[in-house]
Amino acid sequence: MGGVMPARPTRRRVTIKDVAARCGVSTSAVSNVLRHAYGVSPEMQAKVEAAIAELGYRPHAGARAMRGRSYTLGVMLADVHNPFAAELVDAILESFLGTEYQVILGPGGGQPDTQCRSVEAMVDRQVDGVILIAPMMPQDWLEDLAATVPTVVLARHGRAVGYDTVVDDDFVGAQLVVNHLVGLGHRRIAHIANGDGGLRRPHLLPQTVRIDGYRRAMCDHGLEAEIDIATETYSEEGGYRATGTLLGRKHPPTAIFAGADIAAFGVLRAAHEAGLTIPGDLSLAAYDNTSIAAIPQINLTSVDQSGHLVGQTAARLLIERIEGRTAPILFSVAPSLVVRGTTAPVHQVAARGHEISGVA
């Protein structure tokens, strides 16, 4: 049979008024539940969420944007390969479950210009706020951004005027590592660092603060002459290359402090290829305490900087800013060292500077 197939009937979109009517409450009460506003009772929360699930209510982002809010948030992360960044994103996403907010992820790469373009693309899409993970942009650019959209910055030191900051005490974290290794008898303790990308104020970056903490701890133990820093990238390949450089020294280290877990994975590969055992020939400690570090086959000693807490705090601070708070907040996390199987007392032969498993 010929003819035009009739169009499928369309179902009317469920609105917030429908949810309010089903619950027998006002639309403002439903809105308070959706925003997780202060003072909403657990009973009201449960009643509204049940009605939303039953009716299949989904907020209309376009209409909300025209009213001044889009209920979308942007998250820029510099390195999509770093498992610690992934843990931060997981915590941020978890914080917005059950709310109206949707999160847009923007990979920024390791250069300031690509990070700027990523953030600008999110702002152009009228996000209500942004969270920036390890940004490399100049300080004045960040302040200009914060004057345009509510902003929270992670993993960057220094107080700001227009945005909030959540950061780990990287100086103390690096000292924890050195103190632990010195306590095991190590003296030749090398550090794998990340470059500063040419930032005009590199002291704001975690990698710079970790270097400072490493240097201070080495000096405090009278080991100034043993300070040895290999600057690469916080990546597996960066850790691999840096380890090759360090093991090629006339007096190679007996312990390596990698500035990030992901770099430590490269150390493990390089040590294996060099015929070294960890921790028998070479102790290894890192930073971030990612979930991979706890895998029994890796069992990596690492500094924990409470990634889940950092992500949750960033989400909370961003909502506070969107709701009207303007006073800047700096939230600092106290690190702790999780000791596992990659660090051990120094090997006595290695300590005397003799040959280490074929590496001079």
C-alpha positions in Angstrom: 0.0 0.0 0.0 1.3 3.5 -0.9 0.9 6.7 1.0 2.9 8.7 3.6 3.6 7.0 6.9 2.0 9.0 9.6 4.4 10.7 12.1 4.8 9.0 15.4 2.8 10.8 18.2 5.1 12.9 20.4 4.8 12.8 24.2 4.6 16.1 26.0 7.8 16.9 27.8 7.5 16.5 31.5 8.1 19.8 33.3 9.1 20.8 36.8 5.4 21.7 37.4 4.4 18.1 36.7 6.9 16.9 39.3 5.7 19.5 41.8 2.1 18.5 41.2 2.9 14.8 41.7 4.6 15.6 45.0 2.0 18.1 46.1 4.6 20.8 46.7 5.7 24.1 45.0 8.0 24.3 42.0 10.5 26.2 44.2 10.6 23.2 46.6 11.4 20.9 43.7 14.1 23.3 42.5 15.7 23.3 45.9 15.9 19.5 45.8 17.5 19.6 42.4 20.0 22.2 43.5 20.8 20.3 46.7 20.0 23.5 48.5 20.6 23.8 52.2 17.7 22.9 54.5 16.0 20.3 52.2 14.7 17.4 54.4 15.6 13.8 53.6 11.9 13.1 53.2 11.4 15.9 50.7 14.5 14.8 48.8 13.2 11.2 48.6 9.7 12.3 47.5 10.9 14.5 44.7 13.5 12.0 43.5 10.8 9.3 43.3 8.5 11.6 41.3 11.3 12.5 38.9 12.1 8.8 38.3 8.5 7.9 37.9 7.7 10.7 35.5 11.0 10.7 33.6 11.6 14.3 34.2 14.7 15.8 32.4 15.6 19.5 32.8 15.6 21.5 29.6 19.1 23.0 29.3 18.2 25.5 26.6 15.3 27.0 28.5 17.4 27.3 31.6 20.2 29.0 29.8 17.9 31.7 28.6 16.8 32.2 32.2 20.4 32.8 33.1 21.7 29.3 34.0 22.5 26.3 31.9 23.2 23.8 34.7 26.3 22.6 32.8 29.8 22.8 34.3 33.1 22.6 32.5 36.1 20.5 33.8 39.5 21.1 32.1 42.1 18.5 32.7 45.6 18.9 31.4 46.6 15.2 31.1 44.0 12.6 30.3 46.6 9.8 30.7 47.4 10.6 34.3 45.4 8.2 36.6 45.3 10.8 39.3 43.5 13.3 37.1 40.9 10.5 36.4 40.4 10.0 40.1 39.7 13.7 40.5 37.2 13.7 37.7 35.5 10.7 39.2 35.0 12.5 42.5 33.7 15.6 40.7 31.2 13.6 38.7 30.1 11.7 41.8 29.4 15.0 43.6 26.9 16.0 40.9 25.0 12.7 40.7 21.3 13.3 41.5 21.5 17.0 40.7 20.5 19.0 37.6 24.1 19.7 36.7 25.8 18.0 33.8 29.6 18.0 33.5 31.5 18.7 30.2 35.1 17.4 30.1 37.6 19.4 28.1 41.1 17.9 27.5 43.6 20.7 27.7 46.9 19.2 26.9 50.2 20.2 28.6 50.5 23.7 26.9 48.9 26.9 28.1 47.5 27.8 24.6 45.7 24.5 24.2 44.3 24.7 27.7 43.1 28.2 27.1 41.3 27.1 23.9 39.6 24.2 25.8 38.4 26.5 28.5 37.2 29.2 26.1 35.2 26.6 24.2 33.4 25.6 27.4 32.7 29.2 28.3 31.3 29.8 24.8 28.8 27.0 25.5 27.5 29.0 28.5 28.7 26.7 31.3 27.7 28.0 34.7 31.2 27.4 36.1 34.5 25.7 35.5 37.0 23.5 37.4 40.5 23.6 36.1 42.9 20.7 36.9 46.6 21.6 36.9 46.3 24.6 34.6 49.4 26.2 33.1 47.9 29.5 32.1 49.3 32.8 33.3 47.8 34.1 36.6 46.3 37.2 35.0 44.5 35.0 32.4 43.0 32.9 35.2 41.9 36.1 37.1 40.2 37.4 33.9 38.5 34.1 33.4 37.2 34.1 37.0 35.8 37.6 36.4 33.7 36.0 33.6 32.6 32.7 35.1 32.8 31.0 38.6 36.1 29.2 38.7 37.8 26.7 40.9 41.5 25.7 40.3 43.1 22.4 41.4 46.8 21.6 41.8 48.1 25.1 41.6 49.6 27.0 44.5 49.2 30.6 45.5 46.2 32.7 46.7 43.9 34.2 44.1 41.5 37.2 44.1 38.7 35.9 41.9 38.7 32.1 42.2 39.0 29.3 44.7 42.0 27.0 45.0 42.3 23.4 46.1 45.8 22.2 46.5 48.0 19.6 48.2 50.8 20.6 50.5 53.4 19.4 47.9 56.3 20.7 49.9 55.5 18.6 52.9 54.7 15.6 50.7 58.1 15.7 49.1 59.7 15.9 52.5 57.8 12.8 53.7 59.4 10.8 50.8 62.9 12.0 51.5 62.6 11.5 55.2 61.3 7.9 54.6 64.2 7.0 52.3 66.8 8.5 54.5 65.4 6.5 57.4 66.1 3.4 55.3 69.7 4.4 55.0 69.6 5.9 51.5 71.8 8.9 50.7 71.9 9.0 46.9 68.2 9.9 46.4 67.3 11.2 43.0 64.1 13.1 42.0 62.2 12.9 38.7 60.5 16.2 38.1 58.1 17.7 35.5 59.0 20.8 33.5 57.2 24.1 34.2 56.2 24.8 30.6 57.9 28.2 30.7 55.3 29.6 33.1 56.4 33.0 34.3 55.7 32.1 37.9 56.7 28.4 38.1 56.6 28.5 41.9 52.8 28.1 41.7 53.1 24.7 40.1 53.0 21.4 42.2 56.1 20.1 40.5 58.1 23.1 41.5 57.0 23.0 45.1 57.8 19.2 45.2 61.3 20.0 43.9 61.7 22.7 46.7 60.5 20.2 49.3 62.9 17.6 48.0 65.8 20.0 48.1 65.0 21.3 51.6 64.7 17.7 53.0 68.0 16.7 51.4 69.7 19.7 52.8 68.2 19.1 56.3 69.8 15.7 56.2 73.2 17.0 55.2 72.8 15.6 51.7 73.3 18.7 49.6 76.0 17.1 47.5 73.6 14.2 46.6 70.8 16.3 45.2 70.1 14.9 41.7 67.1 16.0 39.6 66.1 14.6 36.2 63.5 16.9 34.6 61.2 15.1 32.1 57.4 14.9 32.2 54.9 13.3 34.5 54.3 10.4 32.2 55.4 6.8 31.9 57.7 7.7 29.0 59.1 10.6 31.0 59.8 8.4 34.0 61.4 5.8 31.7 63.7 8.4 30.1 64.7 10.0 33.4 65.6 6.7 34.9 67.9 5.9 32.0 69.6 9.2 32.6 69.9 8.6 36.4 71.2 5.1 36.1 73.8 6.3 33.7 75.5 8.5 36.3 78.9 7.6 37.6 77.3 7.0 41.0 73.7 6.1 40.3 71.0 6.6 42.9 70.0 3.9 45.4 66.5 5.4 45.5 64.3 7.4 43.2 61.5 9.7 44.1 59.2 10.1 41.1 57.0 13.2 41.3 54.0 11.2 40.1 52.8 7.6 40.1 52.6 7.6 36.4 56.3 8.5 36.1 57.1 5.8 38.6 55.6 3.2 36.2 58.2 4.2 33.7 60.9 3.8 36.4 59.7 0.2 37.0 60.0 -0.5 33.3 63.5 1.0 33.0 64.8 -0.8 36.1 63.5 -4.1 34.8 65.3 -3.6 31.5 68.5 -2.7 33.3 68.3 -6.0 35.3 67.6 -4.2 38.6 65.3 -5.4 41.2 63.0 -3.1 43.2 63.5 -2.6 46.1 66.5 -5.0 46.2 68.8 -2.8 44.1 66.7 0.4 43.8 64.1 1.8 46.1 61.2 3.7 44.5 58.7 6.1 45.9 56.2 8.3 44.1 53.3 10.8 44.5 49.5 10.6 44.1 48.7 7.2 45.6 46.5 6.3 42.6 44.5 3.1 42.7 47.1 1.4 40.4 49.8 2.0 43.0 47.9 -0.4 45.4 47.8 -3.3 42.8 49.8 -6.1 44.5 52.1 -6.6 41.4 53.1 -2.9 41.7 52.7 -2.2 45.4 54.1 1.3 45.1 55.1 3.5 48.0 53.4 6.8 47.3 52.2 10.1 48.8 48.5 10.2 49.2 46.9 13.6 48.6 43.3 12.6 49.0 42.2 12.8 45.4 38.6 12.0 46.3 38.4 14.8 48.9 40.1 17.2 46.5 37.5 16.5 43.8 34.5 16.7 46.2 35.8 19.9 47.7 36.2 21.5 44.2 32.6 20.6 43.3 31.3 22.1 46.6 33.3 25.3 46.2 32.1 25.7 42.6 28.5 25.4 43.6 29.0 28.0 46.4 30.5 30.4 43.9 27.6 29.8 41.4 25.2 30.5 44.3 26.8 33.9 45.0 29.9 33.6 47.2 32.7 35.9 46.0 35.3 35.7 48.8 38.2 33.5 47.6 39.0 30.2 49.4 42.2 28.3 49.5 41.8 24.7 50.6 45.0 22.8 51.4 45.2 19.1 51.8 47.6 17.5 54.2 49.5 14.6 52.5 50.5 11.3 54.0 52.9 8.7 52.9 51.6 5.2 52.2 54.5 2.8 52.5 54.4 -0.3 50.4 56.8 -2.8 48.9 58.9 -0.6 46.5 61.0 0.9 49.3 63.5 -1.0 51.6 66.8 -0.5 53.4 69.6 0.5 51.1 71.5 -2.4 49.5 75.0 -2.3 51.2 76.9 -2.9 48.0 75.0 -0.1 46.2 75.6 2.2 49.2 79.4 2.0 48.7 79.0 3.1 45.1 80.0 -0.3 43.5 78.4 -1.8 40.5 74.6 -2.3 40.8 73.5 -5.3 38.8 75.6 -4.4 35.8 74.8 -0.6 35.9 77.9 1.4 36.7 
